[in-house]
Amino acid sequence: MNTEKPNIHIYINTKVRTKIVRTFFIFISASYLLGIVPTYFITHHRRVHETILETLFRVGCR
C-alpha cells in the first residue's frame, strides 16, 4: 500500500498541471478568437508575444 501512494500523488499532480495548461490554452485561444488581445500588443510587442507563445508551447508539449 505504501508503494502505491507516491504514484497516485504524482498522477494527481500531472493531471492538475495538464488541466491548468489546457485551461490556459483555451483561455488564450478564446481571447484571440474574440479579439480581446489588441492588435497594438501583437504589433508593438511581437517579441514578447512570441516568447510567451513559445514558452506555452514548450510547457504544453512536455
PyMOL Python script that loads the backbone (N, CA, C, O; Angstrom):
from pymol import cmd

cmd.read_pdbstr("""\
ATOM      1  N   MET A   1       0.829  -1.204   0.000  1.00  0.00           N
ATOM      2  CA  MET A   1       0.000   0.000   0.000  1.00  0.00           C
ATOM      3  C   MET A   1       0.868   1.261   0.000  1.00  0.00           C
ATOM      4  O   MET A   1       0.526   2.247  -0.653  1.00  0.00           O
ATOM      5  N   ASN A   2       1.984   1.234   0.724  1.00  0.00           N
ATOM      6  CA  ASN A   2       2.871   2.391   0.787  1.00  0.00           C
ATOM      7  C   ASN A   2       3.532   2.689  -0.551  1.00  0.00           C
ATOM      8  O   ASN A   2       3.845   3.844  -0.838  1.00  0.00           O
ATOM      9  N   THR A   3       3.751   1.669  -1.375  1.00  0.00           N
ATOM     10  CA  THR A   3       4.399   1.876  -2.675  1.00  0.00           C
ATOM     11  C   THR A   3       3.443   2.537  -3.670  1.00  0.00           C
ATOM     12  O   THR A   3       3.891   3.193  -4.611  1.00  0.00           O
ATOM     13  N   GLU A   4       2.145   2.373  -3.474  1.00  0.00           N
ATOM     14  CA  GLU A   4       1.157   2.946  -4.387  1.00  0.00           C
ATOM     15  C   GLU A   4       0.944   4.442  -4.151  1.00  0.00           C
ATOM     16  O   GLU A   4       0.675   5.191  -5.090  1.00  0.00           O
ATOM     17  N   LYS A   5       1.062   4.863  -2.919  1.00  0.00           N
ATOM     18  CA  LYS A   5       0.759   6.260  -2.571  1.00  0.00           C
ATOM     19  C   LYS A   5       1.534   7.294  -3.396  1.00  0.00           C
ATOM     20  O   LYS A   5       0.904   8.193  -3.954  1.00  0.00           O
ATOM     21  N   PRO A   6       2.871   7.214  -3.504  1.00  0.00           N
ATOM     22  CA  PRO A   6       3.594   8.239  -4.275  1.00  0.00           C
ATOM     23  C   PRO A   6       3.161   8.281  -5.735  1.00  0.00           C
ATOM     24  O   PRO A   6       3.072   9.359  -6.322  1.00  0.00           O
ATOM     25  N   ASN A   7       2.889   7.117  -6.331  1.00  0.00           N
ATOM     26  CA  ASN A   7       2.469   7.055  -7.732  1.00  0.00           C
ATOM     27  C   ASN A   7       1.152   7.794  -7.941  1.00  0.00           C
ATOM     28  O   ASN A   7       0.999   8.535  -8.911  1.00  0.00           O
ATOM     29  N   ILE A   8       0.204   7.592  -7.032  1.00  0.00           N
ATOM     30  CA  ILE A   8      -1.085   8.275  -7.106  1.00  0.00           C
ATOM     31  C   ILE A   8      -0.875   9.784  -6.970  1.00  0.00           C
ATOM     32  O   ILE A   8      -1.493  10.572  -7.686  1.00  0.00           O
ATOM     33  N   HIS A   9       0.001  10.174  -6.047  1.00  0.00           N
ATOM     34  CA  HIS A   9       0.298  11.595  -5.820  1.00  0.00           C
ATOM     35  C   HIS A   9       0.857  12.241  -7.086  1.00  0.00           C
ATOM     36  O   HIS A   9       0.425  13.328  -7.471  1.00  0.00           O
ATOM     37  N   ILE A  10       1.815  11.578  -7.732  1.00  0.00           N
ATOM     38  CA  ILE A  10       2.418  12.083  -8.977  1.00  0.00           C
ATOM     39  C   ILE A  10       1.342  12.164 -10.065  1.00  0.00           C
ATOM     40  O   ILE A  10       1.283  13.141 -10.811  1.00  0.00           O
ATOM     41  N   TYR A  11       0.504  11.146 -10.150  1.00  0.00           N
ATOM     42  CA  TYR A  11      -0.558  11.094 -11.155  1.00  0.00           C
ATOM     43  C   TYR A  11      -1.491  12.291 -11.005  1.00  0.00           C
ATOM     44  O   TYR A  11      -1.836  12.948 -11.987  1.00  0.00           O
ATOM     45  N   ILE A  12      -1.897  12.570  -9.757  1.00  0.00           N
ATOM     46  CA  ILE A  12      -2.796  13.694  -9.481  1.00  0.00           C
ATOM     47  C   ILE A  12      -2.118  15.008  -9.871  1.00  0.00           C
ATOM     48  O   ILE A  12      -2.735  15.858 -10.512  1.00  0.00           O
ATOM     49  N   ASN A  13      -0.851  15.177  -9.486  1.00  0.00           N
ATOM     50  CA  ASN A  13      -0.118  16.399  -9.819  1.00  0.00           C
ATOM     51  C   ASN A  13      -0.049  16.613 -11.326  1.00  0.00           C
ATOM     52  O   ASN A  13      -0.274  17.723 -11.808  1.00  0.00           O
ATOM     53  N   THR A  14       0.262  15.554 -12.073  1.00  0.00           N
ATOM     54  CA  THR A  14       0.339  15.637 -13.536  1.00  0.00           C
ATOM     55  C   THR A  14      -1.014  16.007 -14.112  1.00  0.00           C
ATOM     56  O   THR A  14      -1.103  16.834 -15.019  1.00  0.00           O
ATOM     57  N   LYS A  15      -2.065  15.398 -13.588  1.00  0.00           N
ATOM     58  CA  LYS A  15      -3.416  15.656 -14.066  1.00  0.00           C
ATOM     59  C   LYS A  15      -3.791  17.121 -13.841  1.00  0.00           C
ATOM     60  O   LYS A  15      -4.344  17.775 -14.726  1.00  0.00           O
ATOM     61  N   VAL A  16      -3.483  17.623 -12.653  1.00  0.00           N
ATOM     62  CA  VAL A  16      -3.794  19.022 -12.308  1.00  0.00           C
ATOM     63  C   VAL A  16      -3.018  19.972 -13.210  1.00  0.00           C
ATOM     64  O   VAL A  16      -3.567  20.953 -13.709  1.00  0.00           O
ATOM     65  N   ARG A  17      -1.715  19.670 -13.419  1.00  0.00           N
ATOM     66  CA  ARG A  17      -0.878  20.529 -14.264  1.00  0.00           C
ATOM     67  C   ARG A  17      -1.404  20.543 -15.691  1.00  0.00           C
ATOM     68  O   ARG A  17      -1.472  21.599 -16.320  1.00  0.00           O
ATOM     69  N   THR A  18      -1.778  19.373 -16.204  1.00  0.00           N
ATOM     70  CA  THR A  18      -2.329  19.272 -17.557  1.00  0.00           C
ATOM     71  C   THR A  18      -3.603  20.097 -17.660  1.00  0.00           C
ATOM     72  O   THR A  18      -3.817  20.802 -18.646  1.00  0.00           O
ATOM     73  N   LYS A  19      -4.447  20.006 -16.638  1.00  0.00           N
ATOM     74  CA  LYS A  19      -5.714  20.743 -16.620  1.00  0.00           C
ATOM     75  C   LYS A  19      -5.462  22.245 -16.648  1.00  0.00           C
ATOM     76  O   LYS A  19      -6.129  22.976 -17.381  1.00  0.00           O
ATOM     77  N   ILE A  20      -4.496  22.709 -15.846  1.00  0.00           N
ATOM     78  CA  ILE A  20      -4.164  24.136 -15.777  1.00  0.00           C
ATOM     79  C   ILE A  20      -3.665  24.622 -17.136  1.00  0.00           C
ATOM     80  O   ILE A  20      -4.109  25.656 -17.636  1.00  0.00           O
ATOM     81  N   VAL A  21      -2.739  23.866 -17.730  1.00  0.00           N
ATOM     82  CA  VAL A  21      -2.175  24.227 -19.040  1.00  0.00           C
ATOM     83  C   VAL A  21      -3.276  24.259 -20.088  1.00  0.00           C
ATOM     84  O   VAL A  21      -3.344  25.189 -20.892  1.00  0.00           O
ATOM     85  N   ARG A  22      -4.140  23.247 -20.085  1.00  0.00           N
ATOM     86  CA  ARG A  22      -5.228  23.169 -21.056  1.00  0.00           C
ATOM     87  C   ARG A  22      -6.161  24.362 -20.905  1.00  0.00           C
ATOM     88  O   ARG A  22      -6.563  24.971 -21.896  1.00  0.00           O
ATOM     89  N   THR A  23      -6.506  24.696 -19.661  1.00  0.00           N
ATOM     90  CA  THR A  23      -7.379  25.842 -19.391  1.00  0.00           C
ATOM     91  C   THR A  23      -6.746  27.121 -19.913  1.00  0.00           C
ATOM     92  O   THR A  23      -7.418  27.970 -20.499  1.00  0.00           O
ATOM     93  N   PHE A  24      -5.422  27.248 -19.690  1.00  0.00           N
ATOM     94  CA  PHE A  24      -4.686  28.424 -20.133  1.00  0.00           C
ATOM     95  C   PHE A  24      -4.709  28.527 -21.656  1.00  0.00           C
ATOM     96  O   PHE A  24      -4.916  29.606 -22.212  1.00  0.00           O
ATOM     97  N   PHE A  25      -4.491  27.383 -22.331  1.00  0.00           N
ATOM     98  CA  PHE A  25      -4.514  27.351 -23.796  1.00  0.00           C
ATOM     99  C   PHE A  25      -5.881  27.770 -24.316  1.00  0.00           C
ATOM    100  O   PHE A  25      -5.980  28.571 -25.245  1.00  0.00           O
ATOM    101  N   ILE A  26      -6.937  27.225 -23.712  1.00  0.00           N
ATOM    102  CA  ILE A  26      -8.304  27.537 -24.124  1.00  0.00           C
ATOM    103  C   ILE A  26      -8.580  29.025 -23.926  1.00  0.00           C
ATOM    104  O   ILE A  26      -9.177  29.675 -24.784  1.00  0.00           O
ATOM    105  N   PHE A  27      -8.136  29.559 -22.781  1.00  0.00           N
ATOM    106  CA  PHE A  27      -8.350  30.976 -22.478  1.00  0.00           C
ATOM    107  C   PHE A  27      -7.689  31.865 -23.521  1.00  0.00           C
ATOM    108  O   PHE A  27      -8.295  32.821 -24.005  1.00  0.00           O
ATOM    109  N   ILE A  28      -6.428  31.543 -23.870  1.00  0.00           N
ATOM    110  CA  ILE A  28      -5.685  32.351 -24.844  1.00  0.00           C
ATOM    111  C   ILE A  28      -6.316  32.225 -26.231  1.00  0.00           C
ATOM    112  O   ILE A  28      -6.459  33.220 -26.942  1.00  0.00           O
ATOM    113  N   SER A  29      -6.691  31.005 -26.615  1.00  0.00           N
ATOM    114  CA  SER A  29      -7.348  30.799 -27.908  1.00  0.00           C
ATOM    115  C   SER A  29      -8.647  31.596 -27.977  1.00  0.00           C
ATOM    116  O   SER A  29      -8.949  32.232 -28.987  1.00  0.00           O
ATOM    117  N   ALA A  30      -9.404  31.550 -26.895  1.00  0.00           N
ATOM    118  CA  ALA A  30     -10.683  32.269 -26.835  1.00  0.00           C
ATOM    119  C   ALA A  30     -10.467  33.778 -26.968  1.00  0.00           C
ATOM    120  O   ALA A  30     -11.198  34.456 -27.690  1.00  0.00           O
ATOM    121  N   SER A  31      -9.450  34.299 -26.262  1.00  0.00           N
ATOM    122  CA  SER A  31      -9.210  35.738 -26.329  1.00  0.00           C
ATOM    123  C   SER A  31      -8.763  36.165 -27.727  1.00  0.00           C
ATOM    124  O   SER A  31      -9.089  37.263 -28.179  1.00  0.00           O
ATOM    125  N   TYR A  32      -8.010  35.290 -28.416  1.00  0.00           N
ATOM    126  CA  TYR A  32      -7.631  35.597 -29.809  1.00  0.00           C
ATOM    127  C   TYR A  32      -8.863  35.616 -30.694  1.00  0.00           C
ATOM    128  O   TYR A  32      -9.054  36.537 -31.488  1.00  0.00           O
ATOM    129  N   LEU A  33      -9.693  34.601 -30.554  1.00  0.00           N
ATOM    130  CA  LEU A  33     -10.882  34.474 -31.397  1.00  0.00           C
ATOM    131  C   LEU A  33     -11.861  35.624 -31.161  1.00  0.00           C
ATOM    132  O   LEU A  33     -12.495  36.114 -32.095  1.00  0.00           O
ATOM    133  N   LEU A  34     -11.974  36.040 -29.917  1.00  0.00           N
ATOM    134  CA  LEU A  34     -12.906  37.118 -29.581  1.00  0.00           C
ATOM    135  C   LEU A  34     -12.308  38.498 -29.810  1.00  0.00           C
ATOM    136  O   LEU A  34     -12.999  39.511 -29.694  1.00  0.00           O
ATOM    137  N   GLY A  35     -11.001  38.533 -30.142  1.00  0.00           N
ATOM    138  CA  GLY A  35     -10.363  39.806 -30.422  1.00  0.00           C
ATOM    139  C   GLY A  35     -10.079  40.620 -29.167  1.00  0.00           C
ATOM    140  O   GLY A  35      -9.946  41.842 -29.227  1.00  0.00           O
ATOM    141  N   ILE A  36      -9.988  39.932 -28.023  1.00  0.00           N
ATOM    142  CA  ILE A  36      -9.688  40.630 -26.766  1.00  0.00           C
ATOM    143  C   ILE A  36      -8.241  41.121 -26.779  1.00  0.00           C
ATOM    144  O   ILE A  36      -7.930  42.210 -26.297  1.00  0.00           O
ATOM    145  N   VAL A  37      -7.359  40.279 -27.352  1.00  0.00           N
ATOM    146  CA  VAL A  37      -5.951  40.669 -27.440  1.00  0.00           C
ATOM    147  C   VAL A  37      -5.833  41.764 -28.490  1.00  0.00           C
ATOM    148  O   VAL A  37      -6.111  41.517 -29.663  1.00  0.00           O
ATOM    149  N   PRO A  38      -5.421  42.985 -28.094  1.00  0.00           N
ATOM    150  CA  PRO A  38      -5.385  44.100 -29.033  1.00  0.00           C
ATOM    151  C   PRO A  38      -4.306  43.915 -30.107  1.00  0.00           C
ATOM    152  O   PRO A  38      -3.261  43.311 -29.866  1.00  0.00           O
ATOM    153  N   THR A  39      -4.588  44.448 -31.285  1.00  0.00           N
ATOM    154  CA  THR A  39      -3.630  44.408 -32.383  1.00  0.00           C
ATOM    155  C   THR A  39      -2.369  45.166 -31.991  1.00  0.00           C
ATOM    156  O   THR A  39      -1.270  44.808 -32.413  1.00  0.00           O
ATOM    157  N   TYR A  40      -2.525  46.209 -31.186  1.00  0.00           N
ATOM    158  CA  TYR A  40      -1.384  47.003 -30.713  1.00  0.00           C
ATOM    159  C   TYR A  40      -0.363  46.119 -30.007  1.00  0.00           C
ATOM    160  O   TYR A  40       0.839  46.217 -30.257  1.00  0.00           O
ATOM    161  N   PHE A  41      -0.856  45.256 -29.124  1.00  0.00           N
ATOM    162  CA  PHE A  41       0.035  44.373 -28.367  1.00  0.00           C
ATOM    163  C   PHE A  41       0.817  43.466 -29.305  1.00  0.00           C
ATOM    164  O   PHE A  41       2.023  43.280 -29.139  1.00  0.00           O
ATOM    165  N   ILE A  42       0.120  42.900 -30.298  1.00  0.00           N
ATOM    166  CA  ILE A  42       0.747  41.953 -31.217  1.00  0.00           C
ATOM    167  C   ILE A  42       1.807  42.658 -32.072  1.00  0.00           C
ATOM    168  O   ILE A  42       2.893  42.116 -32.278  1.00  0.00           O
ATOM    169  N   THR A  43       1.497  43.871 -32.574  1.00  0.00           N
ATOM    170  CA  THR A  43       2.424  44.545 -33.481  1.00  0.00           C
ATOM    171  C   THR A  43       3.592  45.177 -32.735  1.00  0.00           C
ATOM    172  O   THR A  43       4.732  45.100 -33.193  1.00  0.00           O
ATOM    173  N   HIS A  44       3.323  45.797 -31.597  1.00  0.00           N
ATOM    174  CA  HIS A  44       4.364  46.551 -30.892  1.00  0.00           C
ATOM    175  C   HIS A  44       5.161  45.718 -29.897  1.00  0.00           C
ATOM    176  O   HIS A  44       6.267  46.090 -29.505  1.00  0.00           O
ATOM    177  N   HIS A  45       4.594  44.598 -29.496  1.00  0.00           N
ATOM    178  CA  HIS A  45       5.297  43.745 -28.538  1.00  0.00           C
ATOM    179  C   HIS A  45       5.431  42.334 -29.101  1.00  0.00           C
ATOM    180  O   HIS A  45       5.276  41.344 -28.386  1.00  0.00           O
ATOM    181  N   ARG A  46       5.725  42.265 -30.402  1.00  0.00           N
ATOM    182  CA  ARG A  46       5.788  40.976 -31.075  1.00  0.00           C
ATOM    183  C   ARG A  46       6.791  40.045 -30.409  1.00  0.00           C
ATOM    184  O   ARG A  46       6.526  38.851 -30.264  1.00  0.00           O
ATOM    185  N   ARG A  47       7.938  40.577 -30.003  1.00  0.00           N
ATOM    186  CA  ARG A  47       8.985  39.761 -29.383  1.00  0.00           C
ATOM    187  C   ARG A  47       8.490  39.134 -28.081  1.00  0.00           C
ATOM    188  O   ARG A  47       8.696  37.946 -27.829  1.00  0.00           O
ATOM    189  N   VAL A  48       7.838  39.950 -27.265  1.00  0.00           N
ATOM    190  CA  VAL A  48       7.272  39.459 -26.002  1.00  0.00           C
ATOM    191  C   VAL A  48       6.207  38.406 -26.292  1.00  0.00           C
ATOM    192  O   VAL A  48       6.167  37.344 -25.669  1.00  0.00           O
ATOM    193  N   HIS A  49       5.353  38.727 -27.247  1.00  0.00           N
ATOM    194  CA  HIS A  49       4.248  37.877 -27.659  1.00  0.00           C
ATOM    195  C   HIS A  49       4.755  36.510 -28.125  1.00  0.00           C
ATOM    196  O   HIS A  49       4.214  35.479 -27.728  1.00  0.00           O
ATOM    197  N   GLU A  50       5.781  36.502 -28.958  1.00  0.00           N
ATOM    198  CA  GLU A  50       6.349  35.247 -29.472  1.00  0.00           C
ATOM    199  C   GLU A  50       6.989  34.431 -28.351  1.00  0.00           C
ATOM    200  O   GLU A  50       6.871  33.206 -28.317  1.00  0.00           O
ATOM    201  N   THR A  51       7.669  35.123 -27.436  1.00  0.00           N
ATOM    202  CA  THR A  51       8.301  34.444 -26.306  1.00  0.00           C
ATOM    203  C   THR A  51       7.251  33.755 -25.446  1.00  0.00           C
ATOM    204  O   THR A  51       7.446  32.618 -25.015  1.00  0.00           O
ATOM    205  N   ILE A  52       6.140  34.439 -25.198  1.00  0.00           N
ATOM    206  CA  ILE A  52       5.045  33.866 -24.395  1.00  0.00           C
ATOM    207  C   ILE A  52       4.487  32.626 -25.082  1.00  0.00           C
ATOM    208  O   ILE A  52       4.293  31.591 -24.445  1.00  0.00           O
ATOM    209  N   LEU A  53       4.229  32.734 -26.389  1.00  0.00           N
ATOM    210  CA  LEU A  53       3.688  31.598 -27.142  1.00  0.00           C
ATOM    211  C   LEU A  53       4.667  30.425 -27.145  1.00  0.00           C
ATOM    212  O   LEU A  53       4.264  29.273 -26.988  1.00  0.00           O
ATOM    213  N   GLU A  54       5.958  30.726 -27.324  1.00  0.00           N
ATOM    214  CA  GLU A  54       6.994  29.697 -27.349  1.00  0.00           C
ATOM    215  C   GLU A  54       7.048  28.951 -26.012  1.00  0.00           C
ATOM    216  O   GLU A  54       7.134  27.724 -25.972  1.00  0.00           O
ATOM    217  N   THR A  55       6.995  29.723 -24.916  1.00  0.00           N
ATOM    218  CA  THR A  55       7.019  29.144 -23.575  1.00  0.00           C
ATOM    219  C   THR A  55       5.802  28.254 -23.366  1.00  0.00           C
ATOM    220  O   THR A  55       5.925  27.136 -22.864  1.00  0.00           O
ATOM    221  N   LEU A  56       4.625  28.748 -23.750  1.00  0.00           N
ATOM    222  CA  LEU A  56       3.386  27.979 -23.610  1.00  0.00           C
ATOM    223  C   LEU A  56       3.472  26.689 -24.409  1.00  0.00           C
ATOM    224  O   LEU A  56       3.062  25.630 -23.934  1.00  0.00           O
ATOM    225  N   PHE A  57       4.007  26.779 -25.630  1.00  0.00           N
ATOM    226  CA  PHE A  57       4.117  25.613 -26.489  1.00  0.00           C
ATOM    227  C   PHE A  57       5.024  24.563 -25.856  1.00  0.00           C
ATOM    228  O   PHE A  57       4.708  23.373 -25.863  1.00  0.00           O
ATOM    229  N   ARG A  58       6.164  25.016 -25.306  1.00  0.00           N
ATOM    230  CA  ARG A  58       7.114  24.109 -24.662  1.00  0.00           C
ATOM    231  C   ARG A  58       6.486  23.418 -23.461  1.00  0.00           C
ATOM    232  O   ARG A  58       6.616  22.207 -23.283  1.00  0.00           O
ATOM    233  N   VAL A  59       5.797  24.219 -22.633  1.00  0.00           N
ATOM    234  CA  VAL A  59       5.152  23.671 -21.421  1.00  0.00           C
ATOM    235  C   VAL A  59       4.051  22.689 -21.817  1.00  0.00           C
ATOM    236  O   VAL A  59       3.902  21.627 -21.211  1.00  0.00           O
ATOM    237  N   GLY A  60       3.283  23.059 -22.841  1.00  0.00           N
ATOM    238  CA  GLY A  60       2.175  22.223 -23.286  1.00  0.00           C
ATOM    239  C   GLY A  60       2.613  20.898 -23.873  1.00  0.00           C
ATOM    240  O   GLY A  60       1.913  19.895 -23.732  1.00  0.00           O
ATOM    241  N   CYS A  61       3.760  20.878 -24.527  1.00  0.00           N
ATOM    242  CA  CYS A  61       4.245  19.658 -25.190  1.00  0.00           C
ATOM    243  C   CYS A  61       5.058  18.767 -24.257  1.00  0.00           C
ATOM    244  O   CYS A  61       5.359  17.624 -24.602  1.00  0.00           O
ATOM    245  N   ARG A  62       5.414  19.277 -23.082  1.00  0.00           N
ATOM    246  CA  ARG A  62       6.246  18.496 -22.168  1.00  0.00           C
ATOM    247  C   ARG A  62       5.495  17.275 -21.645  1.00  0.00           C
ATOM    248  O   ARG A  62       6.045  16.501 -20.861  1.00  0.00           O
TER     249      ARG A  62
END
""", "prot")
cmd.dss("prot")
cmd.show_as("cartoon", "prot")
cmd.util.cbc("prot")
cmd.orient("prot")
